[in-house]
Amino acid sequence: MTFKSVLFLCVANSARSQMAEGLARHLFGDQARVQSAGSSPSRVNPYAVRAMAELGIELDGHSSKSVETIDPDTVDLVITLCAEEVCPVFLSGARRLHWPLQDPDRKHEDLSDEVRLAHFRVARDEIKSRLEALMKQEA
């Protein structure tokens, strides 16, 4: 791959960026350093943990991190995952990609657990598809 490190960003670093981090670590192995962060870190969403566990990828050791804690010198590629909200700003000369994905948690909607989990599966699968395409493109 042409990049050696990637940073995934969303607002809370709780769902999309956490799933992207887990998937990228799984897919890239030791080919790239993988990090995630957010502008308003909270906690790793339990639905993200469940959706990733379905693929055999554990997020139990993950924690929500602030974008301010990431050293710009450790990042070659930044991928933002925000859709309807304002993505965090990360000041560096790193290459940037924007993959707008709706927040799968949909906090303001009254959803059953199964429907909410289905939204996380859709986001997870879209991220996985984009990461696989990125790998082919960067090979």
C-alpha positions in Angstrom: 0.0 0.0 0.0 1.1 3.5 -0.6 0.3 4.7 2.9 1.9 3.4 6.1 -0.7 4.8 8.6 -4.3 5.7 8.5 -6.6 7.6 10.9 -10.4 7.2 10.8 -12.4 10.2 12.1 -16.0 10.7 13.2 -17.5 12.9 15.9 -17.8 10.5 19.0 -15.3 7.9 18.0 -17.9 5.4 19.2 -19.2 3.6 16.1 -18.1 4.2 12.5 -14.5 5.1 13.2 -14.2 2.3 15.8 -15.6 -0.3 13.3 -13.3 1.1 10.6 -10.3 0.8 12.9 -11.2 -2.8 13.7 -11.8 -3.8 10.1 -8.6 -2.0 8.9 -6.5 -3.8 11.5 -8.0 -7.1 10.4 -7.6 -6.4 6.7 -4.2 -4.5 6.6 -2.4 -6.6 9.3 1.0 -5.2 9.8 1.0 -3.3 6.5 -0.2 -0.1 8.1 -0.6 1.6 11.5 -4.3 2.1 12.2 -5.9 4.7 14.5 -9.3 6.2 15.1 -10.4 9.3 17.0 -13.2 11.9 17.3 -13.8 15.5 18.1 -16.2 14.7 21.0 -15.1 11.2 22.2 -17.5 9.2 24.3 -17.4 5.4 24.5 -17.3 2.5 22.1 -20.9 1.8 21.2 -22.1 -1.7 22.3 -23.9 -2.2 19.0 -20.6 -1.6 17.1 -19.0 -4.2 19.4 -21.8 -6.7 18.6 -21.7 -6.0 14.8 -18.0 -6.5 14.7 -18.1 -9.7 16.8 -20.3 -11.2 14.1 -17.2 -11.1 11.9 -14.9 -12.4 14.6 -13.4 -8.9 15.2 -13.2 -7.9 18.8 -13.5 -4.2 19.8 -13.4 -5.0 23.6 -9.9 -3.4 24.0 -10.8 -0.3 22.1 -11.5 3.1 23.7 -12.9 6.4 22.4 -10.0 8.9 21.8 -9.8 12.6 21.1 -8.4 13.8 17.7 -6.2 16.1 19.8 -4.3 13.1 21.1 -3.2 12.0 17.7 0.3 13.0 16.6 0.0 14.4 13.0 3.5 12.9 12.2 2.0 9.4 12.6 -0.6 9.8 9.9 -0.3 9.4 6.1 -4.0 9.0 5.3 -7.1 10.5 7.0 -10.5 9.0 6.3 -13.5 11.0 7.6 -16.7 9.1 8.1 -19.2 11.8 9.0 -22.4 12.4 7.0 -24.9 14.7 8.6 -22.6 16.1 11.3 -19.4 18.2 11.1 -16.3 16.0 10.9 -13.4 16.7 13.2 -10.6 18.8 11.9 -7.2 17.2 11.7 -4.3 19.5 10.8 -1.7 17.7 8.9 -0.4 17.3 5.4 -1.9 13.8 5.2 -3.9 12.7 2.2 -7.6 12.8 2.9 -10.6 10.7 1.8 -14.2 11.4 2.8 -16.6 8.4 3.2 -19.9 10.0 4.4 -21.8 7.3 6.3 -24.9 8.0 8.4 -24.5 7.5 12.1 -25.8 3.9 12.6 -26.9 4.6 16.2 -29.6 7.0 15.1 -29.9 8.2 18.6 -33.0 10.3 18.0 -35.0 7.5 16.5 -37.1 5.0 18.5 -35.7 1.8 17.2 -35.8 -1.8 18.4 -32.5 -3.4 19.3 -32.6 -5.6 16.2 -33.3 -2.6 13.9 -30.6 -0.5 15.4 -28.1 -3.4 15.1 -29.1 -3.8 11.4 -28.0 -0.2 10.9 -24.7 -1.0 12.4 -24.3 -4.0 10.1 -25.0 -1.8 7.1 -22.4 0.7 8.1 -19.9 -2.1 8.9 -20.4 -3.8 5.6 -20.0 -0.5 3.7 -16.8 0.3 5.5 -15.5 -3.2 4.8 -16.3 -2.8 1.1 -14.6 0.6 0.9 -11.5 -0.7 2.7 -11.2 -3.7 0.4 -11.5 -1.3 -2.6 -8.9 0.9 -1.1 -6.5 -2.0 -0.7 -6.9 -2.9 -4.4 -6.4 0.7 -5.5 -3.3 1.1 -3.3 -1.7 -2.2 -4.3 
